[in-house]
Amino acid sequence: MTATAIAAVLATGAFGAMGTALAADVKKLAIMTPEDPTDYGWNQQGYDAAKAVAEKFGLEFMPATGLGYGDVHPQARELADDGASLIIAHASGYNTAVPEVGAEKKVPVAIVDKEGTGKAGVLADYTLSGHEGAYMAGALAAKMSKSKTVGIVVSGEPPSWNSQSAAFANGVKATDSGVKILYAVIGPAAYSDAAGGKRVTEQLIGAGADVIFGQGDGASFGMLQAVETAKTKTWFIDVIGDKTKIDKGSLLSSVIWDMVPVYTQMVEDLKADKFGSHEYAISLKDNSVQLLHSKHIPDDVWASLEDLRSKIIDGSVKVDRIEDAQKVRALMSQVDPGPAQ
């Protein structure tokens, strides 16, 4: 559904007079995820954050996980019928079905990848961007690469991935303009495609990349496997979560997202009748974006990254948020757009 279409649904008045009445009666927090919360990434971080916020506010936690990427109208209706006070639709593929169910059942909904479609009391967008952390990751990659070639592997090109890919590339360039940046897309929505992640990552390693920045949810496990089994030493930089527990010596870092502040603000906004009146963000400044300090990063390199973090926060280093896929590709030395883009 386009932004115009969502606006049309909302304009019907289907939500009626839900605003203040619901604002004072937040009892149950629901989250819907396409994969199980075991990926140390998008699904797990979202699930864990929603659970933590439910506990913080004394709300009943209503998770619906492993739903896949197909039609989720039935699952959303079940959550609404079970009394959800807020449904967090934690996948870009859900931003058509769940708002429709929200309108039908008069339940507030939070979606991703539909910036500018928020409506007070009804619908909120939380298209998050870890671009500040990704810029730091690019600087790290440039410092650690011995081949002077790094790679970016993505499981699709949603706004969040695009902003991080662009910032990573700009961080590489600002640190060492002589480093080549390879870019490859597994597929248009290959978020859980571990086999594809492994295949594409192997291709970039074969082309000389010795640091891989991977964005892929479940697909990231395939990326990590390719890095771990590479014939030459290769590093992996992950996103959103922390895979340290399964690291076999190749996890250099991760751009970690903490969604607890985001979901906390949503619940507080519901209680104050302000939900949907603004969009939500994460940043280095409040530590909702962090670069993982692994044991593999030399002390002098980490010190330089900490200095860079301070400069990003105080504004002396500006990190642009670039979400357009074509602009992202234009920053790369070589692009493999993947199948059926």
C-alpha positions in Angstrom: 0.0 0.0 0.0 1.3 3.4 -0.9 1.5 6.3 1.4 -1.5 7.8 -0.4 -3.5 4.5 0.0 -2.7 4.4 3.7 -3.8 8.0 4.1 -7.1 7.1 2.3 -7.7 4.2 4.7 -7.2 6.5 7.6 -9.3 9.3 6.1 -12.4 7.0 6.3 -12.6 7.7 10.0 -12.5 4.0 10.7 -10.6 4.6 13.8 -13.2 7.0 15.0 -12.9 8.3 18.5 -10.2 5.9 19.7 -7.6 8.5 20.7 -8.0 9.6 24.3 -9.9 6.5 25.4 -7.1 4.2 24.3 -4.4 6.6 25.6 -5.5 6.0 29.2 -5.9 2.2 28.9 -2.7 0.6 27.6 -2.7 -3.0 28.8 -1.2 -5.3 26.2 1.8 -4.9 23.8 1.9 -7.1 20.7 4.8 -7.5 18.2 4.7 -9.4 14.9 8.0 -10.7 13.4 8.6 -12.6 10.2 11.3 -14.9 11.6 11.8 -16.5 15.0 13.7 -14.3 17.6 16.9 -16.3 17.3 18.8 -14.3 14.6 20.8 -12.1 16.9 19.4 -9.3 14.7 16.3 -7.6 13.5 13.8 -10.2 14.8 15.5 -10.9 18.1 16.3 -7.3 18.9 12.7 -6.3 18.2 11.3 -9.1 20.2 13.6 -8.6 23.2 13.0 -4.9 23.2 9.2 -5.3 23.1 9.3 -7.8 25.9 11.5 -5.6 28.0 9.2 -2.6 27.5 6.1 -4.7 28.4 7.8 -5.7 31.6 8.8 -2.1 32.3 5.2 -0.9 32.1 3.5 -4.0 33.5 1.9 -4.8 30.2 0.9 -8.2 28.9 3.4 -9.3 26.2 1.8 -10.7 23.1 4.4 -12.0 20.6 3.6 -13.5 17.3 6.8 -14.7 15.7 8.0 -16.7 12.7 5.0 -15.4 10.6 6.9 -15.3 7.4 6.6 -12.6 4.7 3.1 -13.4 3.3 -0.4 -12.3 4.3 -0.6 -11.6 8.0 -4.2 -10.3 8.2 -5.4 -13.3 10.2 -2.6 -13.0 12.8 -3.1 -9.3 13.2 -6.8 -9.8 13.6 -6.2 -12.4 16.3 -3.9 -10.1 18.2 -6.5 -7.3 18.0 -9.3 -9.6 19.1 -7.2 -10.7 22.0 -7.1 -7.1 23.2 -3.8 -5.7 22.0 -3.4 -2.0 22.9 -0.6 -1.6 20.3 0.6 -3.8 17.5 4.2 -3.4 16.4 4.4 -4.7 12.8 8.1 -5.5 12.8 8.6 -6.1 9.1 8.3 -3.8 6.0 6.1 -6.5 4.4 3.5 -6.0 7.1 2.9 -2.3 6.5 -0.1 -2.9 4.3 -2.0 -5.7 6.1 -1.5 -4.6 9.7 -2.7 -0.9 9.3 -5.8 -2.3 7.5 -6.5 -4.5 10.5 -5.8 -1.7 12.8 -8.3 0.5 11.1 -10.8 -2.4 11.1 -10.3 -3.2 14.8 -9.5 0.3 16.1 -6.0 -0.7 17.4 -3.0 1.6 17.1 -0.3 0.2 14.8 3.5 0.9 14.4 5.1 0.1 11.0 8.4 0.4 9.3 9.5 1.8 5.9 6.6 4.1 5.5 8.0 7.4 6.6 5.6 10.3 6.6 2.5 8.2 7.0 2.0 8.6 10.7 -1.3 9.8 12.0 -1.9 10.9 15.6 -3.5 8.2 17.8 -3.6 5.7 14.9 -0.4 4.9 13.0 3.3 5.5 13.7 6.3 4.9 11.6 9.6 3.7 13.1 11.9 3.4 10.1 15.1 3.3 12.1 18.5 4.0 10.8 21.9 3.1 12.2 23.7 5.2 9.7 25.9 6.9 12.3 27.1 3.6 13.6 27.6 2.3 10.0 29.8 5.3 9.2 32.0 4.2 12.1 31.9 0.6 10.8 33.1 1.9 7.4 36.1 3.6 9.1 36.8 0.4 11.0 36.7 -1.6 7.8 39.1 0.7 6.0 41.5 0.5 8.9 41.4 -3.3 9.1 41.4 -4.2 5.4 44.7 -5.5 4.1 43.5 -6.1 0.6 42.2 -2.6 0.3 38.9 -4.0 -0.8 35.8 -4.3 1.3 32.3 -5.6 0.5 28.7 -4.8 1.4 26.1 -7.7 1.1 22.4 -6.8 1.6 19.3 -9.0 1.7 17.2 -6.2 0.1 17.3 -2.5 -0.3 14.8 -1.1 2.3 15.5 2.4 3.7 17.2 1.1 6.8 19.7 -1.0 4.9 20.3 1.7 2.3 21.1 4.4 4.8 23.6 2.1 6.5 25.2 1.0 3.2 25.7 4.6 2.1 27.1 5.7 5.5 29.4 2.7 5.6 30.7 3.5 2.1 31.2 7.2 3.1 33.0 6.1 6.3 35.4 4.0 4.2 36.1 6.8 1.8 36.7 9.4 4.5 39.2 7.1 6.2 41.0 5.7 3.1 40.0 6.9 -0.4 42.1 4.1 -1.9 39.9 1.3 -0.6 37.6 -0.3 -3.2 34.0 -0.9 -2.2 32.1 -3.9 -3.7 28.3 -4.0 -3.3 25.9 -7.0 -3.8 22.2 -7.6 -3.3 21.1 -11.2 -2.6 17.6 -10.4 -3.9 14.7 -8.0 -3.5 13.5 -9.4 -0.2 16.0 -12.2 0.7 16.0 -11.4 4.4 16.0 -15.1 5.5 18.0 -16.5 2.6 21.1 -17.9 4.3 22.2 -19.9 1.3 22.0 -16.8 -0.9 23.9 -14.8 1.7 26.7 -17.4 1.7 26.9 -17.5 -2.1 27.0 -13.8 -2.6 29.4 -13.2 0.2 31.8 -15.9 -1.3 31.6 -14.0 -4.6 32.8 -10.7 -3.0 35.5 -12.5 -1.1 36.6 -14.1 -4.3 36.8 -10.6 -5.8 39.2 -9.5 -3.1 37.1 -8.2 -0.2 38.6 -9.1 3.2 36.0 -7.2 5.3 32.3 -7.8 4.7 29.5 -5.5 6.0 26.4 -7.8 6.0 22.8 -6.8 6.4 20.4 -9.7 6.2 18.5 -10.9 9.3 18.5 -14.7 8.8 20.6 -14.4 5.7 23.4 -13.0 7.8 24.2 -16.5 9.1 25.1 -17.5 5.5 27.3 -14.4 5.2 29.1 -15.2 8.4 29.6 -18.8 7.3 31.2 -17.6 4.1 33.6 -15.4 6.0 34.5 -18.1 8.5 35.3 -20.6 5.7 37.2 -18.2 3.5 40.7 -19.3 2.5 42.2 -15.9 3.4 41.5 -14.0 6.6 38.3 -12.1 6.3 36.3 -10.1 8.8 32.5 -9.8 9.2 30.7 -6.7 10.4 27.1 -7.4 11.4 24.1 -5.2 12.0 21.4 -4.7 14.7 22.4 -7.5 17.1 25.5 -9.1 18.7 26.6 -12.5 17.5 29.6 -12.7 19.9 28.2 -15.9 21.4 28.6 -17.8 18.1 31.8 -16.0 16.9 34.5 -18.4 15.7 37.0 -15.6 15.3 35.6 -13.6 12.4 33.1 -11.2 13.9 34.9 -7.9 13.9 32.0 -5.7 15.0 28.3 -5.0 14.6 26.2 -1.8 14.3 23.9 -2.6 17.3 20.4 -1.1 17.6 18.7 -0.8 20.9 15.0 -0.5 20.3 14.0 -0.3 24.0 14.0 3.6 23.9 11.8 3.5 20.7 9.2 1.2 22.1 9.3 2.9 25.4 8.5 6.2 23.7 5.6 4.6 21.8 4.0 3.4 25.0 4.5 6.7 26.7 3.0 8.5 23.7 0.0 6.2 23.8 -0.5 7.0 27.5 -0.2 10.7 26.7 -2.4 10.6 23.6 0.6 11.6 21.4 1.1 8.3 19.5 1.7 8.8 15.8 2.3 12.5 16.1 6.0 12.0 15.2 8.5 9.5 13.9 11.0 7.6 16.0 14.8 7.4 15.7 17.9 5.8 17.1 21.3 7.5 17.5 24.8 7.4 18.8 24.0 10.2 21.2 21.7 8.2 23.5 23.5 4.9 22.8 20.5 3.4 21.0 23.1 2.9 18.2 26.5 1.5 19.2 29.4 -0.1 17.4 30.3 -3.4 19.0 33.7 -3.4 20.6 35.0 -6.9 19.9 38.2 -8.4 21.2 39.5 -8.4 17.6 39.7 -4.6 17.3 43.2 -3.2 18.2 43.2 -0.7 21.0 44.6 2.1 18.8 41.9 1.5 16.2 39.2 1.5 18.8 40.5 4.8 20.3 40.3 6.4 16.9 36.7 5.1 16.5 35.7 6.6 19.9 37.1 9.9 18.7 35.1 9.6 15.6 32.0 8.9 17.6 32.5 12.1 19.6 32.8 14.1 16.4 29.7 12.6 14.9 27.7 13.5 18.1 29.0 17.0 18.3 28.3 17.6 14.6 31.9 18.2 13.4 31.6 15.0 11.3 28.3 14.9 9.4 26.8 11.6 8.4 24.1 11.9 5.7 21.1 9.6 5.8 20.8 8.4 2.2 17.9 6.0 1.6 17.6 6.0 -2.2 19.0 2.8 -3.6 20.3 4.4 -6.8 22.2 7.0 -4.7 23.6 4.2 -2.6 24.8 2.3 -5.6 26.5 5.4 -7.0 28.8 5.4 -4.0 30.2 2.0 -4.8 33.2 0.9 -6.8 31.4 -2.1 -8.2 27.7 -3.2 -8.0 26.0 -6.6 -8.4 22.3 -5.7 -8.1 21.2 -9.3 -7.7 18.3 -11.0 -9.4 15.0 -9.4 -10.3 15.6 -6.0 -8.7 
